[in-house]
Amino acid sequence: MRIAYQQQYEDLANAVIKQAVTDYICLWRGHSVNDGYGIHSGIKGIEHMNKFFHSPFFHAICNVDSDRFVEIITQRAIDAMHKKIWGRKAYHVGLCYITARN
């Protein structure tokens, strides 16, 4: 019984994190997101998601470094945008992104 409960908790935590990442990437692509607390878009929406990724709730359900996690998903969002727009990947160099040439 205890194992089934733990698996359900992990499944719920994974679903929450997966939805948050999906919302974050959608915000980077310029879409609006309704998280149940309101509709977010643009920079304010991204800031809202960053607060979530650094929240006590996030740390309770996910044992990762928030800064590194946000860096990884931001890179993935930017890569997806670059690939969609220019058909190529972007590489992170310091504080800027460089588009790879084919």
MIBAVEX-998510 format. One record per atom (N, C-alpha, C, O): residue number from 1; residue in three letters; atom name; x, y, z. Coordinates in Angstrom, 2 decimals. Each point is the difference from the previous one (the first is absolute). Layout:
<pts>
PT:NUM:ala:CA:X:Y:Z
...
</pts>
This chain:
<pts>
PT:1:met:N:0.83:-1.20:0.00
PT:1:met:CA:-0.83:1.20:0.00
PT:1:met:C:0.87:1.26:0.00
PT:1:met:O:-0.29:0.95:-0.72
PT:2:arg:N:1.33:-0.94:1.51
PT:2:arg:CA:0.87:1.16:0.09
PT:2:arg:C:0.70:0.27:-1.32
PT:2:arg:O:0.19:1.15:-0.39
PT:3:ile:N:0.20:-2.21:-0.31
PT:3:ile:CA:0.70:0.15:-1.27
PT:3:ile:C:-0.93:0.64:-1.04
PT:3:ile:O:0.43:0.88:-0.75
PT:4:ala:N:-1.69:-1.30:0.69
PT:4:ala:CA:-0.96:0.56:-0.95
PT:4:ala:C:-0.21:1.49:0.28
PT:4:ala:O:-0.08:0.80:-0.93
PT:5:tyr:N:-0.02:-0.43:2.20
PT:5:tyr:CA:-0.18:1.40:0.38
PT:5:tyr:C:1.21:0.82:-0.45
PT:5:tyr:O:-0.17:1.09:-0.55
PT:6:gln:N:1.37:-1.59:0.79
PT:6:gln:CA:1.21:0.71:-0.39
PT:6:gln:C:0.07:0.17:-1.51
PT:6:gln:O:0.40:1.05:-0.49
PT:7:gln:N:-0.79:-2.07:-0.27
PT:7:gln:CA:0.02:0.09:-1.46
PT:7:gln:C:-1.00:1.04:-0.49
PT:7:gln:O:0.29:0.74:-0.94
PT:8:gln:N:-1.47:-0.67:1.57
PT:8:gln:CA:-0.99:0.99:-0.38
PT:8:gln:C:0.51:1.42:0.28
PT:8:gln:O:-0.22:0.91:-0.80
PT:9:tyr:N:0.91:-0.73:1.92
PT:9:tyr:CA:0.58:1.30:0.33
PT:9:tyr:C:1.05:0.39:-1.04
PT:9:tyr:O:0.01:1.14:-0.47
PT:10:glu:N:0.86:-2.07:0.12
PT:10:glu:CA:1.03:0.28:-1.01
PT:10:glu:C:-0.62:0.30:-1.36
PT:10:glu:O:0.48:0.88:-0.71
PT:11:asp:N:-1.54:-1.60:0.35
PT:11:asp:CA:-0.68:0.26:-1.27
PT:11:asp:C:-0.60:1.41:-0.02
PT:11:asp:O:0.10:0.70:-1.00
PT:12:leu:N:-0.71:-0.30:2.11
PT:12:leu:CA:-0.58:1.35:0.10
PT:12:leu:C:1.09:1.06:-0.07
PT:12:leu:O:-0.14:0.99:-0.72
PT:13:ala:N:1.22:-1.18:1.45
PT:13:ala:CA:1.11:0.96:-0.01
PT:13:ala:C:0.58:0.12:-1.41
PT:13:ala:O:0.28:1.11:-0.46
PT:14:asn:N:-0.10:-2.23:-0.22
PT:14:asn:CA:0.53:0.03:-1.37
PT:14:asn:C:-0.94:0.73:-0.95
PT:14:asn:O:0.45:0.73:-0.88
PT:15:ala:N:-1.76:-0.93:1.06
PT:15:ala:CA:-0.98:0.68:-0.86
PT:15:ala:C:0.03:1.51:0.23
PT:15:ala:O:-0.11:0.77:-0.96
PT:16:val:N:0.25:-0.34:2.21
PT:16:val:CA:0.06:1.43:0.32
PT:16:val:C:1.24:0.62:-0.64
PT:16:val:O:-0.08:1.07:-0.60
PT:17:ile:N:1.21:-1.74:0.73
PT:17:ile:CA:1.25:0.52:-0.57
PT:17:ile:C:-0.06:0.02:-1.52
PT:17:ile:O:0.42:0.97:-0.63
PT:18:lys:N:-0.94:-2.03:0.05
PT:18:lys:CA:-0.10:-0.06:-1.47
PT:18:lys:C:-0.89:1.13:-0.52
PT:18:lys:O:0.33:0.61:-1.01
PT:19:gln:N:-1.46:-0.34:1.67
PT:19:gln:CA:-0.88:1.08:-0.43
PT:19:gln:C:0.67:1.36:0.16
PT:19:gln:O:-0.16:0.87:-0.85
PT:20:ala:N:0.90:-0.69:1.94
PT:20:ala:CA:0.70:1.27:0.22
PT:20:ala:C:1.05:0.23:-1.09
PT:20:ala:O:0.14:1.13:-0.48
PT:21:val:N:0.58:-2.16:0.09
PT:21:val:CA:0.99:0.13:-1.06
PT:21:val:C:-0.68:0.31:-1.33
PT:21:val:O:0.47:0.85:-0.76
PT:22:thr:N:-1.58:-1.53:0.48
PT:22:thr:CA:-0.76:0.26:-1.22
PT:22:thr:C:-0.48:1.45:-0.03
PT:22:thr:O:0.12:0.68:-1.02
PT:23:asp:N:-0.66:-0.20:2.14
PT:23:asp:CA:-0.46:1.39:0.08
PT:23:asp:C:1.16:0.98:-0.21
PT:23:asp:O:-0.14:0.99:-0.70
PT:24:tyr:N:1.28:-1.28:1.31
PT:24:tyr:CA:1.17:0.87:-0.11
PT:24:tyr:C:0.46:0.11:-1.45
PT:24:tyr:O:0.29:1.10:-0.49
PT:25:ile:N:-0.23:-2.22:-0.20
PT:25:ile:CA:0.40:0.00:-1.41
PT:25:ile:C:-1.03:0.74:-0.85
PT:25:ile:O:0.37:0.74:-0.91
PT:26:cys:N:-1.65:-0.93:1.20
PT:26:cys:CA:-1.05:0.74:-0.73
PT:26:cys:C:0.15:1.50:0.20
PT:26:cys:O:-0.18:0.77:-0.95
PT:27:leu:N:0.51:-0.34:2.17
PT:27:leu:CA:0.21:1.42:0.26
PT:27:leu:C:1.17:0.54:-0.81
PT:27:leu:O:-0.07:1.11:-0.54
PT:28:trp:N:1.14:-1.88:0.45
PT:28:trp:CA:1.15:0.42:-0.80
PT:28:trp:C:-0.36:0.12:-1.47
PT:28:trp:O:0.57:0.82:-0.72
PT:29:arg:N:-1.52:-1.63:0.27
PT:29:arg:CA:-0.42:0.04:-1.41
PT:29:arg:C:-1.01:1.13:-0.25
PT:29:arg:O:-0.42:0.19:-1.14
PT:30:gly:N:0.04:0.55:2.17
PT:30:gly:CA:-0.89:1.13:-0.17
PT:30:gly:C:-1.47:-0.30:0.24
PT:30:gly:O:-0.85:0.84:-0.29
PT:31:his:N:0.54:-2.03:0.80
PT:31:his:CA:-1.39:-0.35:0.28
PT:31:his:C:-0.39:0.43:1.41
PT:31:his:O:0.86:0.23:0.85
PT:32:ser:N:-2.15:-0.13:-0.61
PT:32:ser:CA:-0.52:0.26:1.33
PT:32:ser:C:-0.27:-1.34:0.69
PT:32:ser:O:-0.28:-1.00:-0.66
PT:33:val:N:0.38:1.01:1.99
PT:33:val:CA:-0.20:-1.23:0.78
PT:33:val:C:-0.95:0.30:1.14
PT:33:val:O:0.14:1.01:0.69
PT:34:asn:N:-1.12:-1.89:-0.49
PT:34:asn:CA:-0.91:0.10:1.14
PT:34:asn:C:0.38:-1.09:0.99
PT:34:asn:O:-0.19:-1.18:-0.28
PT:35:asp:N:0.73:1.57:1.43
PT:35:asp:CA:0.46:-0.97:0.99
PT:35:asp:C:-1.01:-0.23:1.13
PT:35:asp:O:0.34:-0.61:1.01
PT:36:gly:N:-1.56:1.09:-1.18
PT:36:gly:CA:-0.99:-0.15:1.06
PT:36:gly:C:-0.06:1.20:0.93
PT:36:gly:O:-0.99:0.19:0.70
PT:37:tyr:N:2.05:0.61:-0.69
PT:37:tyr:CA:0.05:1.21:0.81
PT:37:tyr:C:-0.15:1.24:-0.86
PT:37:tyr:O:-0.08:1.11:0.53
PT:38:gly:N:0.04:-1.28:-1.82
PT:38:gly:CA:-0.12:1.12:-0.91
PT:38:gly:C:0.69:-0.31:-1.32
PT:38:gly:O:0.67:-1.02:-0.15
PT:39:ile:N:-0.86:1.91:-0.78
PT:39:ile:CA:0.63:-0.15:-1.31
PT:39:ile:C:1.29:0.80:0.00
PT:39:ile:O:0.02:1.18:0.34
PT:40:his:N:1.06:-1.84:-0.73
PT:40:his:CA:1.33:0.62:0.00
PT:40:his:C:0.53:0.00:-1.42
PT:40:his:O:-0.30:-0.88:-0.80
PT:41:ser:N:1.11:1.90:0.49
PT:41:ser:CA:0.64:0.05:-1.31
PT:41:ser:C:1.25:0.86:0.08
PT:41:ser:O:0.18:0.76:0.95
PT:42:gly:N:0.68:-0.89:-1.94
PT:42:gly:CA:1.19:0.82:-0.11
PT:42:gly:C:0.96:-0.13:1.16
PT:42:gly:O:0.06:-1.03:0.67
PT:43:ile:N:0.69:2.09:-0.45
PT:43:ile:CA:1.03:0.01:1.04
PT:43:ile:C:-0.61:-0.22:1.38
PT:43:ile:O:0.58:-0.70:0.83
PT:44:lys:N:-1.74:1.30:-0.57
PT:44:lys:CA:-0.64:-0.18:1.31
PT:44:lys:C:-0.36:-1.47:0.23
PT:44:lys:O:0.12:-0.51:1.11
PT:45:gly:N:-0.56:-0.16:-2.16
PT:45:gly:CA:-0.31:-1.42:0.11
PT:45:gly:C:1.23:-0.84:0.28
PT:45:gly:O:-0.04:-0.92:0.81
PT:46:ile:N:1.14:1.25:-1.48
PT:46:ile:CA:1.26:-0.71:0.22
PT:46:ile:C:0.50:0.25:1.43
PT:46:ile:O:0.48:-0.92:0.66
PT:47:glu:N:-0.60:2.16:-0.18
PT:47:glu:CA:0.38:0.31:1.38
PT:47:glu:C:-0.86:-0.77:0.99
PT:47:glu:O:0.50:-0.49:1.02
PT:48:his:N:-1.80:0.37:-1.32
PT:48:his:CA:-0.91:-0.76:0.85
PT:48:his:C:0.44:-1.47:0.08
PT:48:his:O:0.00:-0.59:1.08
PT:49:met:N:0.38:0.02:-2.21
PT:49:met:CA:0.45:-1.39:-0.03
PT:49:met:C:1.34:-0.15:0.73
PT:49:met:O:0.22:-1.00:0.68
PT:50:asn:N:0.66:1.99:-0.82
PT:50:asn:CA:1.27:-0.06:0.73
PT:50:asn:C:-0.23:-0.02:1.51
PT:50:asn:O:0.69:-0.70:0.74
PT:51:lys:N:-1.68:1.48:-0.28
PT:51:lys:CA:-0.34:-0.02:1.43
PT:51:lys:C:-0.46:-1.40:0.41
PT:51:lys:O:0.37:-0.48:1.07
PT:52:phe:N:-1.18:-0.16:-1.93
PT:52:phe:CA:-0.44:-1.35:0.31
PT:52:phe:C:1.18:-0.96:0.11
PT:52:phe:O:0.07:-0.80:0.93
PT:53:phe:N:0.86:0.88:-1.89
PT:53:phe:CA:1.14:-0.91:0.00
PT:53:phe:C:0.94:0.22:1.19
PT:53:phe:O:0.82:-0.86:0.30
PT:54:his:N:-0.94:2.00:0.36
PT:54:his:CA:0.80:0.28:1.19
PT:54:his:C:-0.82:-0.06:1.29
PT:54:his:O:0.48:0.40:1.06
PT:55:ser:N:-1.72:-0.88:-1.16
PT:55:ser:CA:-0.91:-0.01:1.15
PT:55:ser:C:0.25:-1.20:0.92
PT:55:ser:O:0.56:-1.01:-0.43
PT:56:pro:N:-0.98:1.13:1.69
PT:56:pro:CA:0.09:-1.14:0.92
PT:56:pro:C:-0.79:-1.22:-0.51
PT:56:pro:O:0.41:-1.14:0.21
PT:57:phe:N:-1.55:1.39:-0.88
PT:57:phe:CA:-0.80:-1.12:-0.53
PT:57:phe:C:0.79:-0.77:-1.04
PT:57:phe:O:0.02:-1.23:0.03
PT:58:phe:N:0.64:1.94:-0.95
PT:58:phe:CA:0.79:-0.68:-1.02
PT:58:phe:C:1.10:-0.83:0.64
PT:58:phe:O:0.24:-1.14:-0.40
PT:59:his:N:0.43:1.71:1.41
PT:59:his:CA:1.07:-0.74:0.67
PT:59:his:C:-0.54:-1.18:0.80
PT:59:his:O:0.72:-0.97:0.23
PT:60:ala:N:-1.97:1.04:0.19
PT:60:ala:CA:-0.61:-1.12:0.72
PT:60:ala:C:-0.29:-1.19:-0.92
PT:60:ala:O:0.04:-1.15:0.44
PT:61:ile:N:-0.34:1.43:-1.70
PT:61:ile:CA:-0.34:-1.08:-0.92
PT:61:ile:C:1.14:-0.39:-0.93
PT:61:ile:O:-0.08:-1.01:-0.71
PT:62:cys:N:1.15:1.81:0.70
PT:62:cys:CA:1.08:-0.24:-0.95
PT:62:cys:C:1.33:0.37:0.65
PT:62:cys:O:0.18:1.13:0.45
PT:63:asn:N:0.73:-2.05:-0.40
PT:63:asn:CA:1.28:0.23:0.65
PT:63:asn:C:1.07:0.33:-1.04
PT:63:asn:O:0.89:-0.80:-0.28
PT:64:val:N:-0.99:2.02:-0.30
PT:64:val:CA:0.97:0.45:-0.99
PT:64:val:C:0.41:1.44:0.31
PT:64:val:O:-0.69:0.70:0.74
PT:65:asp:N:1.79:-0.27:-1.31
PT:65:asp:CA:0.45:1.37:0.11
PT:65:asp:C:-0.87:0.86:-0.93
PT:65:asp:O:0.04:-0.17:-1.21
PT:66:ser:N:-0.81:1.07:1.78
PT:66:ser:CA:-0.95:0.82:-0.78
PT:66:ser:C:0.68:0.82:-1.08
PT:66:ser:O:-0.49:0.08:-1.12
PT:67:asp:N:1.62:0.54:1.46
PT:67:asp:CA:0.69:0.83:-0.98
PT:67:asp:C:0.44:-0.82:-1.21
PT:67:asp:O:-0.18:0.42:-1.14
PT:68:arg:N:0.75:-1.58:1.39
PT:68:arg:CA:0.44:-0.86:-1.10
PT:68:arg:C:-1.19:-0.51:-0.80
PT:68:arg:O:0.05:-0.07:-1.23
PT:69:phe:N:-1.13:-0.29:1.92
PT:69:phe:CA:-1.21:-0.49:-0.65
PT:69:phe:C:-0.56:1.05:-0.95
PT:69:phe:O:-0.33:-0.30:-1.14
PT:70:val:N:0.22:1.54:1.62
PT:70:val:CA:-0.51:1.10:-0.83
PT:70:val:C:0.94:0.25:-1.17
PT:70:val:O:-0.46:0.26:-1.12
PT:71:glu:N:1.75:-0.33:1.35
PT:71:glu:CA:0.97:0.19:-1.09
PT:71:glu:C:-0.19:-1.05:-1.09
PT:71:glu:O:0.04:0.32:-1.19
PT:72:ile:N:-0.24:-1.56:1.58
PT:72:ile:CA:-0.17:-1.09:-0.97
PT:72:ile:C:-1.29:0.18:-0.80
PT:72:ile:O:0.02:-0.12:-1.22
PT:73:ile:N:-1.13:0.39:1.89
PT:73:ile:CA:-1.26:0.12:-0.75
PT:73:ile:C:-0.05:1.28:-0.82
PT:73:ile:O:-0.66:0.04:-1.04
PT:74:thr:N:1.35:1.01:1.49
PT:74:thr:CA:0.09:1.22:-0.80
PT:74:thr:C:0.77:-0.29:-1.29
PT:74:thr:O:-0.40:0.43:-1.08
PT:75:gln:N:1.50:-1.15:1.20
PT:75:gln:CA:0.77:-0.37:-1.18
PT:75:gln:C:-0.84:-0.83:-0.96
PT:75:gln:O:0.05:0.20:-1.22
PT:76:arg:N:-0.82:-1.13:1.75
PT:76:arg:CA:-0.86:-0.83:-0.86
PT:76:arg:C:-1.06:0.84:-0.69
PT:76:arg:O:-0.31:-0.23:-1.17
PT:77:ala:N:-0.25:1.20:1.89
PT:77:ala:CA:-1.01:0.87:-0.61
PT:77:ala:C:0.61:0.83:-1.11
PT:77:ala:O:-0.59:0.15:-1.07
PT:78:ile:N:1.77:0.40:1.31
PT:78:ile:CA:0.67:0.81:-1.01
PT:78:ile:C:0.40:-0.85:-1.19
PT:78:ile:O:-0.13:0.43:-1.15
PT:79:asp:N:0.63:-1.64:1.41
PT:79:asp:CA:0.34:-0.92:-1.10
PT:79:asp:C:-1.21:-0.29:-0.87
PT:79:asp:O:0.09:-0.01:-1.23
PT:80:ala:N:-1.23:-0.22:1.87
PT:80:ala:CA:-1.23:-0.30:-0.74
PT:80:ala:C:-0.41:1.19:-0.86
PT:80:ala:O:-0.43:-0.17:-1.14
PT:81:met:N:0.55:1.39:1.69
PT:81:met:CA:-0.34:1.20:-0.76
PT:81:met:C:0.93:0.18:-1.19
PT:81:met:O:-0.45:0.28:-1.11
PT:82:his:N:1.75:-0.43:1.34
PT:82:his:CA:0.97:0.15:-1.08
PT:82:his:C:-0.23:-1.03:-1.10
PT:82:his:O:0.05:0.31:-1.19
PT:83:lys:N:-0.31:-1.54:1.61
PT:83:lys:CA:-0.22:-1.05:-0.99
PT:83:lys:C:-1.25:0.27:-0.82
PT:83:lys:O:-0.02:-0.23:-1.21
PT:84:lys:N:-1.01:0.71:1.87
PT:84:lys:CA:-1.25:0.30:-0.71
PT:84:lys:C:0.18:1.17:-0.96
PT:84:lys:O:-0.50:-0.03:-1.12
PT:85:ile:N:1.21:1.07:1.56
PT:85:ile:CA:0.15:1.20:-0.82
PT:85:ile:C:1.05:-0.17:-1.08
PT:85:ile:O:-0.24:0.29:-1.17
PT:86:trp:N:1.43:-0.78:1.56
PT:86:trp:CA:1.12:-0.05:-0.95
PT:86:trp:C:0.39:-1.41:-0.41
PT:86:trp:O:0.87:-0.17:-0.86
PT:87:gly:N:-1.47:-0.83:1.45
PT:87:gly:CA:0.33:-1.37:-0.35
PT:87:gly:C:1.35:-0.46:0.51
PT:87:gly:O:0.60:-0.93:-0.54
PT:88:arg:N:-0.10:1.59:1.60
PT:88:arg:CA:1.28:-0.40:0.56
PT:88:arg:C:0.03:0.26:1.50
PT:88:arg:O:-0.83:0.74:0.52
PT:89:lys:N:1.78:-1.34:0.15
PT:89:lys:CA:0.12:0.07:1.45
PT:89:lys:C:0.75:1.26:0.43
PT:89:lys:O:0.82:0.53:-0.75
PT:90:ala:N:-1.12:-0.06:1.95
PT:90:ala:CA:0.73:1.13:0.59
PT:90:ala:C:0.89:-0.54:1.12
PT:90:ala:O:-0.39:-0.93:0.71
PT:91:tyr:N:1.56:1.50:-0.55
PT:91:tyr:CA:0.92:-0.42:1.05
PT:91:tyr:C:0.15:1.11:1.02
PT:91:tyr:O:0.16:1.17:-0.35
PT:92:his:N:-0.20:-1.55:1.62
PT:92:his:CA:0.11:0.95:1.10
PT:92:his:C:1.47:0.29:0.26
PT:92:his:O:0.78:-0.92:0.24
PT:93:val:N:-0.41:2.19:-0.29
PT:93:val:CA:1.38:0.40:0.27
PT:93:val:C:-0.08:1.17:0.98
PT:93:val:O:-0.32:1.13:-0.40
PT:94:gly:N:0.60:-1.39:1.66
PT:94:gly:CA:-0.09:1.07:1.00
PT:94:gly:C:-1.42:0.48:0.13
PT:94:gly:O:-0.90:-0.79:0.30
PT:95:leu:N:0.68:2.08:-0.52
PT:95:leu:CA:-1.34:0.56:0.13
PT:95:leu:C:-0.70:0.18:-1.34
PT:95:leu:O:-1.09:0.57:-0.06
PT:96:cys:N:1.69:-1.06:-1.02
PT:96:cys:CA:-0.63:0.17:-1.29
PT:96:cys:C:-0.14:-1.34:-0.72
PT:96:cys:O:0.59:-1.00:0.41
PT:97:tyr:N:-1.36:0.99:-1.45
PT:97:tyr:CA:-0.25:-1.21:-0.77
PT:97:tyr:C:0.49:0.21:-1.43
PT:97:tyr:O:-0.25:1.05:-0.60
PT:98:ile:N:0.94:-2.03:0.07
PT:98:ile:CA:0.54:0.07:-1.34
PT:98:ile:C:-0.69:-1.05:-0.84
PT:98:ile:O:-0.09:-1.16:0.40
PT:99:thr:N:-0.41:1.56:-1.57
PT:99:thr:CA:-0.66:-0.96:-0.88
PT:99:thr:C:1.05:-0.74:-0.81
PT:99:thr:O:0.89:0.60:-0.60
PT:100:ala:N:-1.01:-1.91:0.60
PT:100:ala:CA:0.95:-0.84:-0.75
PT:100:ala:C:-0.28:0.13:-1.49
PT:100:ala:O:-1.15:0.13:-0.42
PT:101:arg:N:2.18:-0.17:-0.35
PT:101:arg:CA:-0.16:0.02:-1.46
PT:101:arg:C:0.01:-1.42:-0.53
PT:101:arg:O:0.70:-0.87:0.53
PT:102:asn:N:-1.49:0.64:-1.56
PT:102:asn:CA:-0.05:-1.34:-0.60
PT:102:asn:C:1.21:-0.24:-0.85
PT:102:asn:O:0.14:-1.08:-0.59
</pts>
